[in-house]
Amino acid sequence: MFKIQAETQDFLRGFLPHLDETPSEREVLLCPPFTDLSILSKSLHGSRVQLGAQNVHWEESGAYTGEIAPPMLTEIGVRYVIVGHSERRQYFGETDATVNLRLKAAQKYGLTPVFCVGETKQQRDAGETESLITTQLEKGLVDVDQDNLVIAYEPIWAIGTGDTCEAKEANRVIGLIRSQLKNPNVSIQYGGSVKPNNIDEIMAQPEIDGVLVGGASLEPESFARIVNYQ
């Protein structure tokens, strides 16, 4: 929940010039708050940056005050949507069942969902990482098209804490996730205290296809360094 519209435009002015040096095969996606989507859609038109939302409801319309329906996103050029982010699960009662509903609704209306999975520190310390992520995948992916999907592994204990999951461990868990998919070519990202000073090591791992960036995406130079990892 960052950046009013004026701040978003300032960010773009600082960020977009850095994309001149970004390899053409890299995909860049911005997922701002809902109030910034329209202005970003206009500002990004014709650029290489894709637009994503931070959540989506599972119904096309209805009495769901405060929610956003899939057609409301596609109408303004949104292509991607984050589903099941750990903060939605932690603070807003998101469950594996509602995540599944959101994933299917996103795909039905042509959006590509970024499906988040991950464990808390308590769960990791108890040795439950593998079983928990397996359950999240099994329940979340029921009737979901794996040909139109991105998965993000975000260890909750490493989000905003400065405590990054070691690159090799992130690679191991992402390999576990990939082994449970029908489509091994699904793009799987790592998220959790991704910063300019650790992005090169993270992206050197063979199983990691990309990153889901939080705080380090708020400054143009910081995010540009991550996009232009070496």
N, CA and C of each residue as an Amber inpcrd file, in Angstrom:
protein
   690
   0.8580000  -1.1880000   0.0000000   0.0000000   0.0000000   0.0000000
   0.8940000   1.2380000   0.0000000   1.5000000   1.4870000  -1.1580000
   2.4200000   2.6020000  -1.3200000   2.1060000   3.3770000  -2.5970000
   2.3510000   4.6720000  -2.5540000   2.3530000   5.5920000  -3.7010000
   0.9620000   6.0340000  -4.1710000   0.7130000   7.3410000  -3.9780000
  -0.4210000   7.9710000  -4.6270000  -0.0550000   8.1880000  -6.1000000
  -0.9910000   8.6670000  -6.8940000  -0.7610000   8.7350000  -8.3450000
   0.4270000   9.6230000  -8.7180000   0.5760000  10.7500000  -8.0360000
   1.6990000  11.6430000  -8.3620000   3.0250000  10.9480000  -8.0710000
   3.0870000  10.2010000  -6.9920000   4.3150000   9.4810000  -6.6590000
   4.5950000   8.3600000  -7.6590000   3.5220000   7.7540000  -8.1560000
   3.6740000   6.7030000  -9.1600000   4.2710000   7.2600000 -10.4430000
   3.8120000   8.4400000 -10.8550000   4.3600000   9.0610000 -12.0630000
   5.8290000   9.4500000 -11.8610000   6.1630000   9.9400000 -10.6670000
   7.5610000  10.2500000 -10.3560000   8.4230000   8.9890000 -10.4630000
   7.8900000   7.8870000  -9.9300000   8.6130000   6.6180000  -9.9830000
   8.8990000   6.2210000 -11.4230000   7.8760000   6.3120000 -12.2770000
   8.0490000   5.9090000 -13.6770000   9.1060000   6.7550000 -14.3800000
   9.0970000   8.0500000 -14.0940000  10.0880000   8.9300000 -14.7290000
  11.5070000   8.5070000 -14.3600000  11.6700000   8.0280000 -13.1450000
  12.9940000   7.5920000 -12.7210000  13.3430000   6.1860000 -13.1670000
  12.3190000   5.3490000 -13.3700000  12.5520000   3.9320000 -13.6230000
  12.6720000   3.5670000 -15.1030000  11.7520000   4.0840000 -15.9270000
  11.6800000   3.6270000 -17.3240000  12.9780000   3.8060000 -18.1150000
  13.7460000   4.8950000 -17.9200000  14.9940000   5.0330000 -18.6910000
  15.9750000   3.8820000 -18.4590000  15.9220000   3.2520000 -17.2900000
  16.8410000   2.1500000 -16.9850000  16.5580000   0.9110000 -17.8470000
  15.3640000   0.8360000 -18.4180000  15.0070000  -0.3530000 -19.1960000
  15.7110000  -0.3950000 -20.5510000  16.3650000   0.7150000 -20.9290000
  17.1150000   0.7180000 -22.1830000  18.2210000  -0.3370000 -22.1640000
  18.7050000  -0.6860000 -20.9610000  19.8030000  -1.6620000 -20.8610000
  19.3180000  -3.0390000 -20.4250000  18.0050000  -3.2370000 -20.3590000
  17.4610000  -4.5240000 -19.9170000  17.3700000  -5.4880000 -21.0930000
  17.9190000  -6.7100000 -20.9580000  17.8170000  -7.6940000 -22.0380000
  16.3700000  -7.9120000 -22.4690000  16.1600000  -8.0770000 -23.7650000
  14.8040000  -8.0960000 -24.3200000  13.9690000  -9.2700000 -23.8290000
  14.6190000 -10.3710000 -23.4090000  13.8450000 -11.5490000 -23.0030000
  13.3030000 -11.4370000 -21.5790000  13.7100000 -10.4230000 -20.8430000
  13.2410000 -10.2850000 -19.4640000  11.8690000  -9.6190000 -19.4180000
  10.9950000 -10.1790000 -18.6120000   9.6610000  -9.6010000 -18.4260000
   9.6610000  -8.7340000 -17.1660000   9.0840000  -7.5470000 -17.2880000
   9.0130000  -6.6130000 -16.1630000   7.5460000  -6.3300000 -15.8710000
   7.1770000  -6.4400000 -14.6100000   5.7740000  -6.3220000 -14.2020000
   5.6740000  -5.4150000 -12.9880000   4.7690000  -4.4480000 -13.0370000
   4.4830000  -3.5850000 -11.8880000   3.0760000  -3.8850000 -11.3740000
   2.9630000  -4.0770000 -10.0580000   1.6600000  -4.3750000  -9.4270000
   1.3660000  -3.3320000  -8.3490000   0.8260000  -2.1770000  -8.7380000
   0.5660000  -1.0960000  -7.7880000  -0.7890000  -1.2650000  -7.1080000
  -1.1090000  -0.4060000  -6.1460000  -2.4660000  -0.3900000  -5.5840000
  -3.5040000  -0.0820000  -6.6750000  -4.7540000  -0.4460000  -6.4050000
  -5.8250000  -0.3040000  -7.3920000  -5.9540000   1.1290000  -7.9270000
  -5.7510000   2.1300000  -7.0450000  -5.9580000   3.5200000  -7.4740000
  -4.9190000   3.9820000  -8.4880000  -3.8150000   3.2620000  -8.6000000
  -2.7630000   3.6340000  -9.5510000  -2.8590000   2.9010000 -10.8870000
  -3.7520000   1.9270000 -10.9740000  -3.7660000   1.0690000 -12.1710000
  -4.1040000   1.8430000 -13.4410000  -5.1150000   2.6940000 -13.3920000
  -5.5310000   3.4140000 -14.6070000  -4.4280000   4.3270000 -15.1300000
  -3.8260000   5.0740000 -14.2180000  -2.7980000   6.0210000 -14.6560000
  -1.5660000   5.2750000 -15.1660000  -1.2510000   4.1360000 -14.5470000
  -0.1230000   3.3390000 -15.0280000  -0.4340000   2.7140000 -16.3810000
  -1.6710000   2.2880000 -16.5650000  -2.0520000   1.6830000 -17.8330000
  -1.8140000   2.6570000 -18.9780000  -2.1830000   3.9200000 -18.7690000
  -1.9580000   4.9440000 -19.8060000  -0.4670000   5.2270000 -19.9690000
   0.2400000   5.3410000 -18.8540000   1.6550000   5.7200000 -18.9080000
   2.5360000   4.6170000 -19.4800000   2.1320000   3.3730000 -19.3020000
   2.9500000   2.2420000 -19.7510000   2.5960000   1.7860000 -21.1580000
   1.5470000   2.3800000 -21.7300000   1.1060000   1.9610000 -23.0640000
   2.2560000   2.1000000 -24.0570000   2.5650000   1.0120000 -24.7530000
   3.6510000   1.0430000 -25.7150000   5.0110000   0.7340000 -25.1230000
   5.0790000   0.6290000 -23.7900000   6.3520000   0.2760000 -23.1630000
   6.4240000  -1.2420000 -23.0010000   7.5300000  -1.7290000 -22.5080000
   7.7040000  -3.1670000 -22.3330000   7.2570000  -3.6480000 -20.9530000
   6.7640000  -2.7250000 -20.1120000   6.3620000  -3.0860000 -18.7540000
   4.9110000  -3.5420000 -18.7420000   4.6600000  -4.7040000 -18.1710000
   3.3080000  -5.2280000 -18.0200000   2.6940000  -4.7120000 -16.7200000
   1.3610000  -4.7430000 -16.6740000   0.6490000  -4.2090000 -15.5210000
  -0.0840000  -5.3270000 -14.7890000   0.0780000  -5.3500000 -13.4660000
  -0.6110000  -6.3400000 -12.6490000  -1.3100000  -5.6930000 -11.4720000
  -2.3410000  -6.3720000 -10.9610000  -3.0400000  -5.9240000  -9.7600000
  -2.5990000  -6.7740000  -8.5710000  -2.9560000  -6.3270000  -7.3660000
  -2.5090000  -7.0130000  -6.1590000  -3.5210000  -8.0360000  -5.6410000
  -4.7100000  -8.0660000  -6.2230000  -5.7290000  -9.0280000  -5.7960000
  -6.8830000  -8.9820000  -6.7900000  -7.7430000  -9.9910000  -6.7410000
  -8.9320000 -10.0310000  -7.5990000  -9.9890000 -10.8890000  -6.9160000
 -11.2630000 -10.5210000  -7.1070000 -12.3380000 -11.3380000  -6.5420000
 -12.7260000 -12.4400000  -7.5250000 -13.4720000 -13.4320000  -7.0080000
 -13.8180000 -14.5840000  -7.8580000 -15.1530000 -14.4340000  -8.5810000
 -15.9230000 -13.3880000  -8.2740000 -17.1930000 -13.1720000  -8.9760000
 -17.0480000 -12.0330000  -9.9800000 -17.8680000 -12.0910000 -11.0370000
 -17.8330000 -11.0620000 -12.0730000 -18.4400000  -9.7480000 -11.5920000
 -19.3900000  -9.8530000 -10.6700000 -20.0170000  -8.6720000 -10.0680000
 -20.7590000  -9.1470000  -8.8320000 -21.3000000  -8.1980000  -8.0460000
 -22.0980000  -8.6250000  -6.9040000 -21.8610000  -7.7690000  -5.6730000
 -22.5170000  -8.1600000  -4.5940000 -22.4710000  -7.4130000  -3.3390000
 -21.2530000  -7.8450000  -2.5220000 -20.0860000  -7.4060000  -2.9840000
 -18.8230000  -7.7370000  -2.3110000 -18.0540000  -6.4320000  -2.0840000
 -18.5750000  -5.6220000  -1.1910000 -18.0280000  -4.2880000  -0.9630000
 -16.5240000  -4.3330000  -0.6930000 -15.8000000  -3.4880000  -1.4130000
 -14.3610000  -3.4080000  -1.2270000 -13.5650000  -4.3220000  -2.1290000
 -14.2300000  -5.2120000  -2.8770000 -13.5270000  -6.1390000  -3.7660000
 -13.5150000  -5.6240000  -5.2070000 -12.6320000  -6.2010000  -6.0100000
 -12.4830000  -5.8080000  -7.4110000 -12.6770000  -7.0350000  -8.2900000
 -13.5660000  -6.9390000  -9.2800000 -13.8840000  -8.0730000 -10.1490000
 -12.9070000  -8.1600000 -11.3210000 -12.7170000  -9.3580000 -11.8740000
 -11.7740000  -9.5170000 -12.9870000 -12.0160000  -8.5850000 -14.1730000
 -13.2780000  -8.3990000 -14.6400000 -13.4640000  -7.5080000 -15.8020000
 -13.0790000  -6.0570000 -15.5200000 -13.1210000  -5.6560000 -14.2450000
 -12.7130000  -4.2920000 -13.8920000 -11.2180000  -4.0990000 -14.1150000
 -10.4720000  -5.1970000 -14.0300000  -9.0310000  -5.1380000 -14.2520000
  -8.6950000  -5.2190000 -15.7420000  -9.3060000  -6.1760000 -16.4310000
  -8.9680000  -6.3500000 -17.8420000  -9.3850000  -5.1350000 -18.6690000
 -10.4490000  -4.4610000 -18.2610000 -10.9260000  -3.2800000 -18.9930000
  -9.8540000  -2.1970000 -19.0860000  -9.0130000  -2.0810000 -18.0600000
  -8.0110000  -1.0140000 -18.0640000  -6.6130000  -1.5310000 -18.4030000
  -6.5450000  -2.7170000 -19.0120000  -5.2650000  -3.1810000 -19.5380000
  -4.4150000  -3.9840000 -18.5710000  -4.9900000  -4.4100000 -17.4470000
  -4.2450000  -5.2480000 -16.5110000  -4.1200000  -6.6560000 -17.1010000
  -2.9160000  -7.2280000 -17.0160000  -2.6550000  -8.5510000 -17.5870000
  -2.3830000  -9.6210000 -16.5250000  -1.8840000  -9.2000000 -15.3910000
  -1.4930000 -10.1260000 -14.3310000  -2.1900000  -9.7500000 -13.0230000
  -2.2340000 -10.7070000 -12.0830000  -2.7580000 -10.3870000 -10.7570000
  -2.1070000 -11.2990000  -9.7200000  -1.6960000 -10.7040000  -8.6060000
  -1.1410000 -11.4800000  -7.4970000  -2.2980000 -12.1350000  -6.7360000
  -2.1680000 -13.4150000  -6.4430000  -3.2190000 -14.1550000  -5.7290000
  -2.5950000 -14.9060000  -4.5560000  -3.1920000 -14.7640000  -3.3770000
  -2.7510000 -15.5330000  -2.2190000  -1.4840000 -15.0140000  -1.5730000
  -1.1730000 -13.7310000  -1.7520000   0.0060000 -13.1740000  -1.0950000
  -0.0730000 -13.4200000   0.4040000   1.0790000 -13.6260000   1.0260000
   1.1010000 -13.9830000   2.4500000   0.3980000 -12.9450000   3.3230000
   0.4540000 -11.6780000   2.9370000  -0.2200000 -10.6480000   3.7340000
  -1.7320000 -10.7700000   3.6220000  -2.2290000 -11.2110000   2.4700000
  -3.6760000 -11.4700000   2.3340000  -4.0700000 -12.6500000   3.2270000
  -3.2320000 -13.6610000   3.2780000  -3.5180000 -14.8250000   4.1280000
  -3.4230000 -14.4450000   5.6070000  -2.4130000 -13.6520000   5.9530000
  -2.1360000 -13.3410000   7.3530000  -3.1290000 -12.3450000   7.9410000
  -3.4700000 -11.2880000   7.1790000  -4.2660000 -10.1940000   7.7400000
  -5.7300000 -10.2030000   7.3080000  -6.0470000 -10.8590000   6.2000000
  -7.3920000 -10.7110000   5.6360000  -8.1130000 -12.0370000   5.4260000
  -7.6670000 -13.0640000   6.1150000  -8.4320000 -14.3120000   6.1470000
  -8.4170000 -15.1230000   4.8710000  -7.4530000 -14.8670000   3.9920000
  -7.3730000 -15.6600000   2.7590000  -7.0640000 -17.1160000   3.1000000
  -7.7610000 -18.0330000   2.4410000  -7.5430000 -19.4590000   2.6640000
  -7.1460000 -20.1380000   1.3540000  -6.7220000 -21.3930000   1.4390000
  -6.4040000 -22.1320000   0.2180000  -7.6290000 -22.2210000  -0.6960000
  -8.8120000 -22.3120000  -0.0800000 -10.0460000 -22.4200000  -0.8800000
 -10.3440000 -21.1160000  -1.6290000 -10.2130000 -19.9700000  -0.9430000
 -10.4940000 -18.7040000  -1.6340000  -9.3940000 -18.3840000  -2.6470000
  -8.1670000 -18.7820000  -2.3510000  -7.0850000 -18.6120000  -3.3230000
  -7.4200000 -19.3610000  -4.6090000  -7.9160000 -20.5840000  -4.4690000
  -8.2810000 -21.3800000  -5.6390000  -9.3780000 -20.7020000  -6.4500000
 -10.3690000 -20.1420000  -5.7800000 -11.4520000 -19.4360000  -6.4770000
 -10.9090000 -18.2360000  -7.2490000 -10.0080000 -17.4950000  -6.6250000
  -9.4350000 -16.3100000  -7.2730000  -8.5710000 -16.7110000  -8.4710000
  -7.7940000 -17.7780000  -8.3240000  -6.9510000 -18.2380000  -9.4320000
  -7.8020000 -18.5910000 -10.6480000  -8.8570000 -19.3560000 -10.4230000
  -9.7150000 -19.7870000 -11.5360000 -10.4320000 -18.6030000 -12.1710000
 -10.8980000 -17.6630000 -11.3510000 -11.5900000 -16.4830000 -11.8940000
 -10.6350000 -15.6310000 -12.7230000  -9.4060000 -15.4540000 -12.2390000
  -8.4170000 -14.6670000 -12.9820000  -8.2050000 -15.2720000 -14.3650000
  -8.0090000 -16.5790000 -14.4070000  -7.7640000 -17.2400000 -15.6940000
  -8.9810000 -17.1900000 -16.6050000 -10.1560000 -17.3320000 -16.0310000
 -11.3890000 -17.3060000 -16.8300000 -11.5030000 -16.0020000 -17.6110000
 -11.0150000 -14.9110000 -17.0200000 -11.1450000 -13.5980000 -17.6580000
  -9.8450000 -13.1390000 -18.3240000  -8.9240000 -14.0880000 -18.5420000
  -7.7360000 -13.7690000 -19.3310000  -6.5780000 -13.1620000 -18.5720000
  -6.6580000 -13.1570000 -17.2470000  -5.5470000 -12.6670000 -16.4410000
  -4.5900000 -13.8200000 -16.1270000  -3.3060000 -13.5130000 -16.0140000
  -2.3320000 -14.5090000 -15.5720000  -2.0920000 -14.3150000 -14.0840000
  -2.4540000 -15.2930000 -13.2420000  -2.2470000 -15.1340000 -11.8140000
  -0.8100000 -15.4350000 -11.3960000  -0.3340000 -14.6570000 -10.4250000
   0.9320000 -14.9270000  -9.7370000   0.5500000 -15.5250000  -8.3860000
   0.6310000 -16.8300000  -8.2900000   0.1300000 -17.6140000  -7.1570000
   1.2290000 -17.7460000  -6.1000000   0.9730000 -17.1720000  -4.9050000
   1.9870000 -17.1390000  -3.8490000   1.8230000 -18.2860000  -2.8590000
   2.9410000 -18.9220000  -2.5290000   2.9700000 -19.9500000  -1.4940000
   4.1750000 -19.6860000  -0.5960000   4.1100000 -20.1900000   0.6360000
   5.2500000 -20.0040000   1.5330000   4.8840000 -20.2700000   2.9780000
   5.9060000 -20.4370000   3.8150000   5.7080000 -20.8370000   5.2010000
   6.1320000 -19.7420000   6.1830000   5.5860000 -19.8040000   7.3940000
   5.9870000 -18.8890000   8.4590000   7.2560000 -19.4160000   9.1390000
   7.8500000 -18.5870000  10.0100000   9.0400000 -19.0340000  10.7500000
   8.6990000 -20.1970000  11.6620000   7.5380000 -20.1100000  12.2880000
   7.1050000 -21.1780000  13.1840000   6.9750000 -22.5060000  12.4280000
   6.3990000 -22.4420000  11.2420000   6.2280000 -23.6590000  10.4360000
   7.5700000 -24.2030000   9.9600000   8.4790000 -23.3100000   9.5730000
   9.8070000 -23.7580000   9.1350000  10.5640000 -24.4000000  10.2980000
  10.5260000 -23.7410000  11.4550000  11.2410000 -24.2830000  12.6230000
  10.6910000 -25.6390000  13.0400000   9.4160000 -25.8840000  12.7490000
   8.7910000 -27.1630000  13.1060000   9.0080000 -28.2320000  12.0260000
   9.7490000 -27.8590000  10.9560000  10.0240000 -28.8210000   9.9000000
   8.8410000 -29.0810000   8.9820000   7.9380000 -28.0890000   8.8830000
   6.7030000 -28.2830000   8.1250000   6.7220000 -27.6300000   6.7450000
   7.8730000 -27.0740000   6.3410000   7.9310000 -26.3240000   5.0790000
   7.4100000 -27.1400000   3.9010000   7.9540000 -28.3440000   3.7280000
   7.6120000 -29.1460000   2.5600000   6.1400000 -29.5530000   2.5670000
   5.6440000 -30.0040000   3.7240000   4.2560000 -30.4720000   3.7810000
   3.2790000 -29.3200000   3.5990000   3.6100000 -28.1510000   4.1500000
   2.7190000 -26.9980000   4.0210000   2.6320000 -26.5370000   2.5710000
   3.7820000 -26.4220000   1.9010000   3.7840000 -25.9440000   0.5190000
   3.1020000 -26.9570000  -0.3900000   3.3150000 -28.2420000  -0.1140000
   2.6270000 -29.2740000  -0.8850000   1.1170000 -29.1220000  -0.7670000
   0.6410000 -28.8520000   0.4560000  -0.7990000 -28.6630000   0.6820000
  -1.3090000 -27.4200000  -0.0350000  -0.5450000 -26.3220000   0.0540000
  -0.9600000 -25.0880000  -0.6280000  -1.0770000 -25.3100000  -2.1360000
  -0.1500000 -26.0650000  -2.6990000  -0.1950000 -26.3420000  -4.1330000
  -1.3690000 -27.2470000  -4.4810000  -1.5580000 -28.3090000  -3.7040000
  -2.6330000 -29.2630000  -3.9930000  -4.0000000 -28.5870000  -3.9440000
  -4.2400000 -27.7810000  -2.9100000  -5.5480000 -27.1360000  -2.7420000
  -5.7190000 -25.9350000  -3.6610000  -4.6230000 -25.2040000  -3.8950000
  -4.7130000 -24.0010000  -4.7070000  -4.8830000 -24.2730000  -6.1900000
  -4.2980000 -25.3760000  -6.6630000  -4.2300000 -25.6040000  -8.1070000
  -5.3290000 -26.5100000  -8.6540000  -6.3350000 -26.8140000  -7.8620000
  -7.4470000 -27.6390000  -8.3570000  -8.1250000 -26.9290000  -9.5340000
  -8.1710000 -27.5900000 -10.6930000  -8.8090000 -27.0640000 -11.9090000
  -8.1790000 -25.7640000 -12.4160000  -6.9270000 -25.5230000 -12.0710000
  -6.2140000 -24.3330000 -12.5430000  -5.3350000 -24.7150000 -13.7370000
  -5.3410000 -23.8720000 -14.7750000  -4.5630000 -24.1070000 -15.9940000
  -3.0990000 -23.7400000 -15.7520000  -2.2360000 -24.7330000 -15.7180000
  -0.8290000 -24.4700000 -15.4390000  -0.0690000 -23.9010000 -16.6340000
  -0.7450000 -23.7460000 -17.7610000  -0.1180000 -23.0970000 -18.9110000
  -0.2720000 -21.5760000 -18.8690000  -1.0710000 -21.0740000 -17.9010000
  -1.2640000 -19.6230000 -17.7550000  -1.0990000 -19.2710000 -16.2820000
   0.1330000 -19.4190000 -15.7970000   0.3530000 -19.3390000 -14.3600000
   1.8010000 -18.9620000 -14.0670000   1.9500000 -18.1500000 -13.0170000
   3.2610000 -17.8880000 -12.4140000   3.1300000 -18.2690000 -10.9410000
   4.1520000 -18.8810000 -10.3740000   4.1430000 -19.2110000  -8.9480000
   5.2600000 -18.4290000  -8.2640000   4.9740000 -17.8940000  -7.0900000
   5.9900000 -17.1910000  -6.3090000   6.1480000 -17.8820000  -4.9620000
   7.3710000 -18.3390000  -4.6770000   7.6700000 -18.8790000  -3.3520000
   8.1450000 -17.7290000  -2.4820000   7.3680000 -17.4140000  -1.4640000
   7.7450000 -16.3280000  -0.5720000   7.7270000 -16.8380000   0.8710000
   8.9020000 -17.2110000   1.4060000   8.9610000 -17.5880000   2.8130000
   8.5730000 -16.3910000   3.6790000   7.4860000 -16.5330000   4.4220000
   6.9140000 -15.3890000   5.1340000   7.9080000 -14.7900000   6.1220000
   8.7460000 -15.6370000   6.6930000   9.7380000 -15.1750000   7.6720000
  10.8210000 -14.3020000   7.0420000  10.8800000 -14.2700000   5.7130000
  11.9150000 -13.4810000   5.0320000  11.3500000 -12.2300000   4.3710000
  10.0480000 -11.9370000   4.5800000   9.4340000 -10.7750000   3.9190000
   9.5360000  -9.5560000   4.8220000  10.2470000  -8.5490000   4.3550000
  10.3390000  -7.3010000   5.0960000  11.1100000  -7.4080000   6.3950000
  11.7500000  -8.5410000   6.6410000  12.4870000  -8.7290000   7.8910000
  13.9740000  -8.4790000   7.6930000  14.4000000  -8.4210000   6.4190000
  15.8200000  -8.3270000   6.1330000  16.5030000  -9.6820000   6.2310000
  15.7330000 -10.7000000   6.6170000  16.2720000 -12.0550000   6.7900000
  15.9840000 -12.8470000   5.5200000  16.9120000 -12.7900000   4.5720000
  16.6930000 -13.4410000   3.2870000  16.9070000 -14.9450000   3.3890000
  16.0590000 -15.6760000   2.7330000  16.2710000 -17.1160000   2.5840000
  17.5290000 -17.3020000   1.7440000  18.4530000 -18.1500000   2.1770000
  19.6710000 -18.3790000   1.4000000  19.3000000 -18.8270000  -0.0110000
  20.0620000 -18.3470000  -0.9670000  19.7310000 -18.6020000  -2.3700000
  19.6280000 -20.0960000  -2.6650000  20.5300000 -20.8890000  -2.1040000
  20.5040000 -22.3300000  -2.3670000  19.2710000 -22.9880000  -1.7540000
  18.8490000 -22.4900000  -0.5960000  17.6470000 -23.0390000   0.0290000
  16.3980000 -22.6420000  -0.7620000  16.3500000 -21.4000000  -1.2180000
  15.2340000 -20.9710000  -2.0690000  15.1850000 -21.8220000  -3.3380000
  16.3540000 -22.1020000  -3.8900000  16.4360000 -22.9340000  -5.0880000
  15.9120000 -24.3450000  -4.8100000  16.2530000 -24.8870000  -3.6310000
  15.7960000 -26.2340000  -3.2690000  14.2750000 -26.2900000  -3.1730000
  13.6730000 -25.3050000  -2.4950000  12.2170000 -25.3140000  -2.3150000
  11.5130000 -25.1000000  -3.6530000  12.0620000 -24.2360000  -4.4800000
  11.4500000 -24.0060000  -5.7900000  11.5450000 -25.2570000  -6.6570000
  12.6390000 -25.9990000  -6.5150000  12.7450000 -27.2830000  -7.2030000
  11.6730000 -28.2550000  -6.7270000  11.3950000 -28.2420000  -5.4180000
  10.3240000 -29.0730000  -4.8550000   8.9710000 -28.6770000  -5.4520000
   8.7230000 -27.3760000  -5.5360000   7.4710000 -26.8930000  -6.1230000
   7.3490000 -27.3800000  -7.5710000   8.4290000 -27.2220000  -8.3350000
   8.3940000 -27.5950000  -9.7450000   8.1070000 -29.0880000  -9.9160000
   8.6380000 -29.8960000  -8.9900000   8.4600000 -31.3440000  -9.0950000
   7.0130000 -31.7660000  -8.9010000   6.1890000 -30.8800000  -8.3430000
   4.7950000 -31.2200000  -8.0720000   3.8260000 -30.6480000  -9.1080000
   4.3620000 -30.0250000 -10.1390000   3.5090000 -29.4110000 -11.1580000
   3.3360000 -30.3470000 -12.3500000   2.1860000 -30.2360000 -13.0010000
   1.9780000 -30.9600000 -14.2540000   2.8110000 -30.3390000 -15.3690000
   2.9950000 -29.0190000 -15.2850000   3.7660000 -28.2890000 -16.2910000
   5.0740000 -27.7980000 -15.6590000   6.1970000 -28.4720000 -15.9180000
   7.4610000 -28.0710000 -15.2940000   8.0040000 -26.7520000 -15.8170000
   7.3810000 -26.2230000 -16.8740000   7.8550000 -24.9620000 -17.4550000
   7.1930000 -23.7290000 -16.8460000   6.3420000 -23.9160000 -15.8370000
   5.7580000 -22.7650000 -15.1390000   6.8870000 -21.8910000 -14.5990000
   6.7610000 -20.5820000 -14.7790000   7.7560000 -19.6610000 -14.2250000
   7.5720000 -19.5910000 -12.7100000   8.6430000 -19.9160000 -11.9710000
   8.5700000 -19.8910000 -10.5090000   9.5450000 -18.8500000  -9.9790000
   9.0120000 -17.9370000  -9.1840000   9.7940000 -16.8230000  -8.6730000
  10.1050000 -17.0110000  -7.1940000  11.1150000 -16.2760000  -6.7360000
  11.3950000 -16.1860000  -5.3000000  11.0160000 -14.7970000  -4.8170000
  10.3890000 -14.7040000  -3.6470000  10.0720000 -13.4040000  -3.0490000
  10.4010000 -13.4190000  -1.5700000  11.0470000 -12.3910000  -1.0710000
  11.3670000 -12.3060000   0.3490000  12.6850000 -11.5930000   0.5590000
  12.6080000 -10.2850000   0.8510000  13.8080000  -9.4620000   1.0590000
  14.7750000  -9.5440000  -0.1220000  14.2110000  -9.4860000  -1.3390000
  15.0470000  -9.3830000  -2.5450000  15.5800000  -7.9550000  -2.6220000
  16.8960000  -7.8190000  -2.7900000  17.5260000  -6.4970000  -2.7940000
  18.5740000  -6.4260000  -3.9050000  19.0240000  -5.2030000  -4.2230000
  20.0830000  -5.0760000  -5.2230000  21.3370000  -5.8790000  -4.8700000
  21.6200000  -6.0260000  -3.5700000  22.8750000  -6.7000000  -3.1950000
  22.7710000  -8.2230000  -3.1390000  21.5640000  -8.7880000  -3.3400000
  21.4920000 -10.2580000  -3.3820000  20.8550000 -10.8050000  -4.6610000
  20.4250000  -9.9010000  -5.5480000  19.6930000 -10.3540000  -6.7420000
  20.5690000 -11.2160000  -7.6600000  21.8450000 -10.8790000  -7.7950000
  22.6890000 -11.6410000  -8.7250000  22.8260000 -13.0920000  -8.2680000
  23.0130000 -13.2850000  -6.9680000  23.1410000 -14.6480000  -6.4440000
  21.8280000 -15.4120000  -6.5720000  20.7180000 -14.7390000  -6.2880000
  19.4050000 -15.3930000  -6.3980000  19.1620000 -15.8630000  -7.8280000
  19.4040000 -14.9670000  -8.7830000  19.1010000 -15.2930000 -10.1750000
  20.1210000 -16.2490000 -10.8020000  21.2150000 -16.5200000 -10.1010000
  22.1880000 -17.5020000 -10.5860000  21.7250000 -18.9300000 -10.3060000
  20.6840000 -19.0810000  -9.4840000  20.2040000 -20.4210000  -9.1290000
  19.4120000 -21.0250000 -10.2930000  19.6260000 -22.3030000 -10.5830000
  19.0350000 -22.9000000 -11.7900000  17.5170000 -23.0280000 -11.7740000
  16.9090000 -23.1700000 -10.5910000  15.4580000 -23.3640000 -10.5330000
  14.6750000 -22.0520000 -10.4870000  15.3480000 -20.9520000 -10.1720000
  14.6490000 -19.6800000  -9.9380000  14.5340000 -18.8900000 -11.2380000
  13.2900000 -18.6290000 -11.6550000  13.0420000 -17.9620000 -12.9410000
  12.8950000 -16.4520000 -12.8310000  12.6620000 -15.9550000 -11.6080000
  12.4310000 -14.5220000 -11.4500000  12.2170000 -14.2010000  -9.9880000
  11.8690000 -12.9480000  -9.7050000  11.6610000 -12.5290000  -8.3200000
  10.3950000 -11.6830000  -8.1820000   9.7780000 -11.7990000  -7.0120000
   8.6490000 -10.9660000  -6.6250000   9.1910000  -9.9970000  -5.5770000
   9.2290000  -8.7210000  -5.9220000   9.9740000  -7.7450000  -5.1230000
   9.0160000  -6.8570000  -4.3300000   9.3000000  -6.6690000  -3.0550000
   8.4840000  -5.8040000  -2.2080000   9.1290000  -4.4490000  -2.0280000
   9.6840000  -4.2230000  -0.8340000  10.2060000  -2.9040000  -0.4720000
  11.2490000  -2.3600000  -1.4220000  12.0820000  -3.2320000  -1.9740000
  13.1590000  -2.7650000  -2.8520000  12.6490000  -2.2950000  -4.2090000
  11.3410000  -2.4750000  -4.4680000  10.7770000  -1.9970000  -5.7470000
  10.2580000  -0.5680000  -5.6370000  10.3140000   0.0190000  -4.4520000
   9.7060000   1.3380000  -4.2600000  10.5860000   2.4820000  -4.7560000
  11.8960000   2.2390000  -4.8690000  12.8170000   3.2580000  -5.3830000
  13.2420000   2.8750000  -6.8050000  13.1570000   3.8050000  -7.7530000
  13.4490000   3.4860000  -9.1540000  14.8160000   2.8480000  -9.3680000
  15.8630000   3.4130000  -8.7340000  17.2170000   2.9000000  -8.9580000
  17.3710000   1.5070000  -8.3690000  16.7780000   1.3090000  -7.2100000
  16.8580000   0.0100000  -6.5410000  16.1850000  -1.0690000  -7.3770000
  14.9720000  -0.7850000  -7.8490000  14.2420000  -1.7770000  -8.6400000
  14.9260000  -2.0020000  -9.9880000  15.4640000  -0.9250000 -10.5660000
  16.1590000  -1.0540000 -11.8530000  17.3800000  -1.9640000 -11.7270000
  18.0990000  -1.8570000 -10.6240000  19.2710000  -2.7350000 -10.4190000
  18.8290000  -4.2030000 -10.3370000  17.6580000  -4.4470000  -9.7380000
  17.1420000  -5.8080000  -9.6510000  16.7260000  -6.3020000 -11.0370000
  16.0120000  -5.4590000 -11.7800000  15.5970000  -5.8280000 -13.1410000
  16.8130000  -6.1120000 -14.0170000  17.8580000  -5.3070000 -13.8290000
  19.0700000  -5.4470000 -14.6490000  20.1350000  -6.2610000 -13.9260000
  19.7230000  -7.3460000 -13.2810000  20.6700000  -8.2080000 -12.5770000
  21.7240000  -8.7400000 -13.5450000  22.8720000  -9.0720000 -12.9930000
  24.0020000  -9.5450000 -13.8080000  24.1440000 -11.0580000 -13.6650000
